[in-house]
Amino acid sequence: MRTLRVIIGCGMLTAAIQTVCAQTSYPMITHASPVALQRGKTVEISVDGQMNFLGVYKALIQGNGISAEIVPVPVPNAVAPAKPLLKTAKLRLTVAPDAALGVREFRLASALGLSSIGQLLIVDDPVALETGDNNTPEKANPVQVPSVICGRIEAAEDADFFKFKVEAGQTLTFEVFCARIQDKIHDLQKHADPMLTLFDAEGRELAANDDYYFADPLLTYTFAKAGDYVIQVRDSKYDGDPRWVYALHVTNKPYVAHLYPMAGNPGKEVEVEPVGSAKLLQPKIKLRVPDEIGVGQVQLSVNGQQTNPTAFIVSPLPQVLETEPNDTPEQATRIAIPGGINGRIGAPRDLDHFVFQAQKGKAIRFEVRARRFGTALNSSVDSVLEVMSFKGQVLASNDDAFGKDSSVTFAPTADGEYVLRIRDLNSKGGASAVYFIEADWARPDFALRCDPDKAMIGPGSSTAWYVHVVRSNGFDGPVNVEVKGLPAGVSVNPLTIPPSMTQGLLVLTAAADAPRDAVGVQLVGTATVKQADGKEEMLVRAVTPNQEIYLPGGGRGRFDVGMPAVAVTDPSDILKVDVKPATIALKPGQEVKIEVTIQRRADYDKSVSLDIPLAHLGQVFGNPLPPGVTVETGKSKTLLGTGSQGHIVLKAAPNAAPIENVPISVLAHVSINFVVKVSYSSPPILLTIQK
């Protein structure tokens, strides 16, 4: 779901929005209610959060198949010079009958800025709402099967009960979406850890589950007797919060938690084993693999019924399935390089071994794809990879290269056969511990991310994005970065991250007459790499946007999201950041003073600070300066208070390497709270270090 559907609604602005006396913050979504939407239905939802939702006029929703309109919310009166304060917005959403199932990101656009990411769940079954006091089994809400119940763990010791009827021999699956729709929330420092407990009519506990999909539970149970039963949802620590919304899926349909194997070649037909209740009906199922390479989701047809979507990897590599027993190097399954390995840590203390032929100096990359927080990869395996000799000597190993997934690049010192071993870090195992290993030559490559994930620009103003590149497997070339789909009136500087740098700066600028709008954009990086055979290849890589996450204690975290967006807002606190000079040429050991003048909105007189790197509590999150160039803090005036003029002194180290036309900019920071600050940027300054 990489495309964005733009939804325009009626405006809600009033004249009062022009009267601003304090720092302007973007809306910060904490939750939506109800959080689940049924296909083919139209429903009104409330979106709530921190800061101000005044003037919401548009929604951006990930993927296709959802349309919306903004529902007007009464604007409270405010005493001048204060502005009205809204903590909620309302949307009327229509979900197409064929809309993709699963979690969707969304944003709201207002005159004040773009909201942080919110999340919704698209489902196939009827949606019901938790009602009244249902905190005991006797007061349990009756629910139909199948259905999705939207509720809240709204206070400490809150326990929600739901009752239902079953027939003898019937199998039901209970799944909670709660933690998974909180992971990307910007300003929700305390997160839920829900669990499920199943009771019979007499109150006897029959089964319970906690932490199946990371912090979210899943429970499948076959009922021996017909009758009434009760399912309980609560926080595992008996904690609660009004913002902790959840969706409880209760279904009698065939359910798939994982697939084995979990990868296949595009367009091919493979036989898969479902993990979950679907296996009770059909142990093996034919699946046509989608055509698009990458991690996606598939649905199976089981006895004429469609299952829920589950993760599946589409890989162009030749596929091999582990052959048990392979618990020792002598029993190892033979694999070819390149290849894709499908396996499962099928029992506690299971060890899977694979033997491969390697050549001296020709590096091989092994990467596990199984369990990655914030993605569809939710296997239970916490993998450790080890490359060994046949005598058992560990030559290379790794744990947690990508979340809980491990990765090893192995450069053999001699031709011969070697052994790859995968195991669970905690010696656990079971049907859900499926994995896929990419085994390929270590080809030159790169990955990109962008901090922050959204750009909010007043007319005539600018803001900055920091693009970080991670080069791998010997790639040492330049990377070009492009922003596609910008709104009318917004431009961005060209960016090439040179070989000597790991970061680059994008400055997005809105023309003085740019109309207010908000759109989803695409960030793409390209580079030319030389492969082992000497041929050049153009690599195209999507840039992963990082949303700022407010951590407990005031820290600043980052979380991968899928919706980079750009908005032109109404004039904000800082109208413009002017700098002189616009180009800088430094010799090694030389200094330069950048004069900075900020233009404030007429009514804005709060504190402003200046900087070039993006930093918080001493940690630098983005720095466009080339190696050897630093800010001379003792010679700079960066704390402006209520003033409008300052300066920053840059110095090139005596050994600073030559480099040409690196874009940098000066940031003017306006603090919203202890962590969040809105950054306004000068136009790009081209910095050159002379020989």
N, C-alpha and C positions, 0 to 999 in steps of 0.2 A: 504494500500500500504506500507507494511513494508519491502518488499524485495528490494534489490538493483540490478540493472543491470549494470554491468561494461562494459565500452566501451573504446576500445583502438584505438588510432589514430596514425598517423605518427608523429614522433618527429620533433621538430623545433629548437633544440638546436644549438648554434654556439659556436665557441671557445671563443667568447667574454663573454659568461655567466660565465666563470671561473674567470673573472676579476671583483671583487666586492670591492667597497671602502666604502660602507655605510651599514646601518642596512638592513638586509634581511627581507622583509615582504612577506607574502602570498598575492595572488591576492584577491581583495575585489570587488565582483560583485555588481553593482548597478542596472543594467537593461539588458534585452535582447530584441532584435528587429529583426523580429516581435516576439511578445511575445506569440502569439497564433499559434498552429500547428493543421492542419486538419488531422484526421484519414486517413490512406491509402495514404498519400502524403510524398514526400521527399522535404525538404526545407532547405535552408542555412540561418543561423541566425548569427547575431553579438552579442557577449557578451562583455559588457563594464563595466568599473569600475575604482577603485582607485588602486594605487601601480602598480605592474609590472606583466603583463601577458606573459612575455617572457618564452619560453620553455614549453608551455602547450602541454601535450602529451596524456591526457586521460580525459574522462568525466565519472562521476558517476551520474546516473539518477534514481530517486525514482520510484519503481514499474517496471513492465514488459511492453514490447510492443514498446519500443523506442530503436533504434540502431543509432549509430552516428560515424562519423569520424572527425578528426581534419583537418580543411582546413588551409594550410600554409598561414601565413601573412608575408608580407615583413618586414624584420628586419631593422630598421634604423641604420645608422652608429653612432658610439659613439667614443668620443675622450678619450683615456686611461687617467686615470684609471677608468673612468666611464663605466658603462655597458649600453647596448641598453635598451631603455625604450619603452614598448608596453602597451597601454591602452585598447587593444581590443583583442579578440580571435574570431575565426569563427568556427562554427560547421555545418556539414551537417547531418541533422537528418531525419531519416525515421521512420514514425509512422505506426504501424500495424493497419489494418482495425478494429481490435477488442480491441485496446488499451483502457484502462479505461479513461473515460472523467474526466476533472477537473484539478486542479492545481497540478503540480509536482515540487518537489524540485530537484535541481541539483547542482553539484560541478564540478570544473575544477581542475585537478592535474597538477602541473608544477614542474620543478626542484627546484623552490623556496618554494614550499609548496602547501597545499590544500586551495582552495578558500573558502570564506564564501559562504553561501547558496544563490543561485539564484532561480527564480521561472518561470515556463512556464505553459501555459494553453493548454490542449488538448481539441479539439472541434470536432463536427460532421459536421458542415456546412462549405461552402467555405470561405476561408480567403482572405480578400482584404486589401490593404494598403491605409492609408490616403495620399493624394497627393496634392502638390502645396499649393497655398493660398486659404484656405477654411474658412476664418474667418468671412464671411458674408453669409447670406442666398442666395444671388445672386451667390456666388462662391461655393456653397455647392457641395461636391463630390457626384455624383450619385452612389447609392448602390443597389444591388439586395437583394431581400427578399426570403429566409433567407440567412444571411451571418454574418461573424464576421469581423469587421473592426479594424485593428491595427493602432493606432495613438499615438500622444504625446501631452500632455499639456505643451508645450515646453517653454513658456515664460509668464510673467505676462500679464494678460488680454487676453491671447489666448483663443479663442472660436472656436471650430471646428463644422462645419455644414455638414450634410449629408442629401441628398434628396432621396425620394423613392416614388413609386406609390402604391396605395391601391384601392381595390374595396369597394363598399358600403357594410357596415355591417361587414367588415373584422376586426379581432382583432389581434393586434401585441403586442409583448412584447419586451422591450428594457432593456438590462442588461449590466452594466459596471463592468468589472474586472479591478481594478486599485489599490485602497488601499489594497485589499486582496493579491496583488502580490508585495506589498511593505512592509508589516508588518514584514517580517523576514529578510529584507535587513540590513546588518550589518552597512554600512557606508552611510546612507541616512537620515540625521538628520531632514530634512524637508519633510513631507509627503503630498501627494495630498488628497483633499477632493472633489471628483468629484460630479457633479450633472447633471441631464438630464432635458431638456426643449423641449417640442413638439410644433411646430408651423404649422399653415395651410399655404396655398400658398400666402395668403395676409399678412402674418406676425403676425397674431393673435395667442397669446399663448393659447394653448388648455389644457396643463397639464404639471406638473413638479414633480420631485422627488429628494430628497436628503436623504442620510443616511438610506437606507433600510437594506442592509447587512452591519451593522456597518457603515463605511464611504462610501460604494459603493451604488449607486442608482439602483432602479428597477422601471420600468413604464410599465403598461399594459393599452392599450387604444383600444376601439372599435370605428371605424370610421363610422360616419353616411353617409358621402358622399364619392364617388369615387374621385380620383384626386391625385395631388402631395402634399406631406407634407415634413417637414424638422424637423430633430432632432438635437439638439445642445448638445455638451459635453464641459463643462468647469469646472474649479475649483470654488467651492462655494464662495471662498474669492477673486476670480479673480487673484490668484497667479499662478505661473508656474515654471517649471524646465525642462531642456532638458532630464533629466533622468526619468521624469514621463510618462512612457508608459502605455497604456491602451488597452483593447480589448472591443469593443462595439458589443454585440450580438443583432442582429435584427432578430426576428423570427416570423413566422405565425403559427408555430407548437404549439401544446398544451404545456403550460408551467406550471411547478409546483414549487412554492416557498417553501411550507411547506406541511406536511401531518398531518392529525388529524384522529386517534391517531398517535403519532410519535414513538410508540414502539410496539413490539409484540414478541411472543415467537418463538424461532428458528424453522424453518421448517413448521410453521403453516400458514394457510391462514387467512388473516384478511381483513375486509372491511375498506378502508380509504377514507377520504374526501380530495381532493386536494385543496390547496390554490393557486390561480392563474388562468390563462386562461383555464387550463384543466377542471376546474369545470364547465365552461360554456358548455362544450361538454359532460361531464360525471360527475355528482355530487358525485357518489360513485363508487369506483373501487376496485376490488379484487386484493390483493397483496400476493404473497407467500413470507414469511419472509425468508431472508437468514439464513444459518446455523451457521455462525460465530458470536459469542457473542461479543458485543461492538457497538461503533458508526460507522456506515458505510453509504453508499449511495446506493439508489435504483432508478431504472427507471420504469415507468409505461407504460402500453400499453393503449392508448386512441384512440378509433376509428381507430385502425390499425396502429397508429403512436407511436413511442417511444418518451417519454418526456425526458427532461433534467434530470440529476441525482439530487437527493435531499436527505437530511439527514434522516436517520432512525436508531432507536436504537433497537438492538436485545438483549432482556433480558430474563433470565431463570425464573424470578419471575412470579407468577400468576398475570394476568393483570385485571385491573378494569378501567372502563370508568366513569368519573364523570357524575352524574345525576342532571340536572338542574330542578327546582331551588335548589341551595344549598348555598344561600347567607347568611344564618344565621346558628348558631349551631343547631337549631332545625330542619333545613332542610338538615343537613349534609349527604353526601353519606357515607355509611358504608363500611369500608375496613378491610381486615384481614392483620395481620403481620405474615410472610413477604408477600409483594405484590408490584406490580408496578401500579402507579396511572397515568392515562392519562387524561389531562384536558386542558382547554383553558380559559384564561381571556378574555371572549368574547366581552366585552364592557367596556368603561371607568367606573371606580369605582366598577367593578365586584369583588366580594369576593367568593372564593370557599372554602367550609368547608367539612371536612372528619372526621368521628368519628371512634375511634379504641379502642380496649380493651387492657389494659396494666397491667403488674404485678409489684408489688413493687420491686425496685432495678434491674429490668431487662431492661437494656438500649436499646433504639430503635434509629436507625439512619435514618433520613429523608434527602435525597439529591436530589435537583432539577437538571435536565439536560435539558437545553433549549437554553441558550445563553452564549457561551464561546468564547471569542476573540481568533482568531488564529485557530479555529476548524471549523468543518462543522455545528456546532450547532449555528444557526443564528436566532432563534426565536426573536420576538420583545419584549418579556416579560422581565422586570427587576424585578426578583422575590424577595419577602420577605416571609419567613416562620415563623409561630408562632404556638406554642403548647399552648393550652388554656384549662382552666376548662370550664364546661358548664355555669358557672356564668360570663364568659368573662375575667377572670384573666389570663394574659399572663404569662406562666410558663417558657418558653424558646423561644428565637427568634434569627434570623440571617438574615443578608443581605450581599451579595458579598463574599461568602466563596471561590468560584471558578469563578473568573471573575464576571459576573453579576448573577451567579447562587448561590443560598443560600443552606445552609446545617445546620441541627440541630441534636444534639445527646441529647436525652431526657431520664433521669433516673427517673421514677416515684417514689414518696415517699409513695404511697399507691396503692393498687389494685383498678381498676375501669375503667370507660370510660373517654376518653379525646378527645379533638377536635384539629385537625390540620387545620390551615388556610393558604392559599396562596393568595397573592395579588401582584399587581404591585406597585413598590415603588412610582411611579409618578401618580398612579391612572389612567393609560392608559389601553387600551385594544382593541381587534379587532380580526379579523380572523387569523392574523399571530402570535398571542400571545399564541402559543401552548406550552405545557410543559409536562415533564415526571418526576415523583417523585419516587425514589427508597425508599421503606419503608421496612427496614429489621432490624433484631436484630443487635446490635452494636458488630460485631465480631472483634476479634483482627486482625489487618492488618497493612500494611506499604506501603509507596510509595517511589520511588527513582528518583533522578535526577543527572545529571553529568555536571560539569562545568570544562573546556569548552566542545565544541561539536566535536572537531577534534584534532588529534595528528599528529604533523609533526616532524619527527626524522631523523637527519643525521646519516650516518653509525657510529656505535660506541657510539652514544649519547642516551640521554633519555629525556622524557618529562613526565609531571604529569597531571593526571585527579583527580578531587575531587568529590567524590560520597557522596551525601547528602541523609539521610534517615529521613522520617517523620513516626513515629510510631503512631498508633491510636487504640482507643478502648481497652486499657489495654495491648497491645502487648509490651513486654519489653525484648525481646530476641535478640540474635545476628543475623546478616544478612550477608550471603555470597554473594559476587559479582564476576561475571565471565565475561570476554570479549571473544566473539566467533568470529572466522573468521579472525584472524590477518594475515597480509601479511607474506610471507616467511622471516625468519630472525628476526622477532619481537617477543619479549616475554613480559610478564607482571607478576608482583608479585601476589601471592595469597592474597586475602583480605577478612577478616571477620570484620565487624563493630561490636564491642562489645556492650553489653547493655548500658554501661555508656556513649557511644559516639553517636553523630548524624552525624558524617562525617568519611570518610575513604579515603585513598590515593591509587591510582593505578599509578605505574611508568612503563611506556612503554619504552622498550629499544630495539634498533636496533643493531644487531651484526655488527662487523666491515666490514663484507663482505655481508651484506644484500643488495639485489638488489633494485634499485629504483622501487617503485610501490605504488599504492594507491588503497584501497579497503574499501567498507562499512563493518562495523562490527555490532555486536549485543551485548548489555550490558544487563545482566540478574541478578536479585537478587533473592535469595531463602532463606526461613526461615521456621522453624517448629513452629507452634502455637498450643496452647491447647484451644480447643473449650469448650463451657459451659458444655457439657456432659463428659468432661475429655478426649476425644479422641484427638490425635495429628493429625495435617494436615500440609502437605507441601504446602506452598504458593510460587508461581513463579510470579514475577513481572518484567515487562520490565522497564529499566532505561530510563527516558526521558532526552535526551541531551539538554543543554542550550547553544544557541549561544550568544556570546557577541554582544551587540548592542551599538553603539556609540550614546550617548544621547547628545542633545544640551547642551552647556556649559561645556562639558568635562566629563560628568558622564558616568558610565558604567552600562548598563542595561543587562538583560538576557531575551531571548525569546525561548520558546519551539520549537524545530525543530525535524525532523524525520529521519535524516541521520547522525548518528555518523560515523566517518571515520578515518582511520589511513593511513599515507603515510610515506614512506621512501624517503627522499629528497637527493639532493646533499649535500656535506658538507656545513654547514651554519656558522654563525658568531662564535658560541661557539661550539667547537668540543666535549668537555667533561667537566663535573663538577665532580671533585674528592673530596672526603671527608674522614676525619679520626676523630673519629673511625667509623667503619661500624655497630657496635652495641653499645648500651648505656644502662647501668643499673644505675639508680639514686635512692637514698634514699630520703624520704621527707626532704625538706630543702636544698638539695644538688644542686650544679651547675656542669655543664660540658661545656667545650669549644669544638666546632666542627671546625676543621681546614678545610678551603676550598681553593682549587686551581682550577682555570679554565684554560682550554686549548683553546686558541683563534686560529682561522684560521690565517694563516701567515699575511694576509693583513688587518685584522680587529683590529682597535685600538680605538674604540669608548667606551663610558662609559658603565659600567655594574654595576648593584646593586644586592645584595643578600637578600634573605628572606626565611622564611619557610611558613608562611601563604601567600595566594594569596590575595592581598589587592590593593585598589585604592582610593585615596583621603580620607584616613582614614577609609574606609569601608572594612571589611574583607569578602571576598567572599568564601574562602576556607581555612580551618585550620585543619590539621591532628593531631595536638598536643592533647594528652589526657587531661582531666580536671585537672587543677592544675599545668600544665606545661606551662611556658611562655618564650618568648624571652627577654633576658635582653639587651635592645637596647643600654643602656649606656655603656655596656661592650663589645659590638659587633662591628666589622668592616664590614659594609655592603655596603658602597659606595666605589667601587673599582676605579672609574674613568677609567683611561687607564691601571690600574694595573691588576694583575691576582691572587692575594692572599688576603684572608680575613678570618674572623672567625665569628661564631655565638655562643653566650653563652645562654644555656638553664638553667632554674632553676625550680626545683620542689617545690611547696608550702609545708609548714610544714604539711598540712592536705591532701596532694595529695594521692588519693586512689591507692592501688596496681593495676597494670595492666601489661600484658605481651605482648611483641613483637608487639607493634603497629608500622606499617610502617609510617615513615616520610621521608622527603627529603629536601634538600636545593635547592632553585630555584635561577638561575642566569637570571636576567631580562635584555632584550635589548629593549629600548623604540623605537617604530616606529613613534608614534606621541603622543600628549598629553594624549590620552586615551589608545591606543593599545600598548601592549608590548608582545614580544615573550619570552616565558619562557622556559629555558633549565633546566633540573633536574639532580641532582645527582642520583646514584643508591639508592634504598631504604635503610634507616637506621632503624634498629629494636630497638625500645625504650621500656624499661621496668622500671616500678616504683616498687621498692621492698617494702616489708612490713616494 
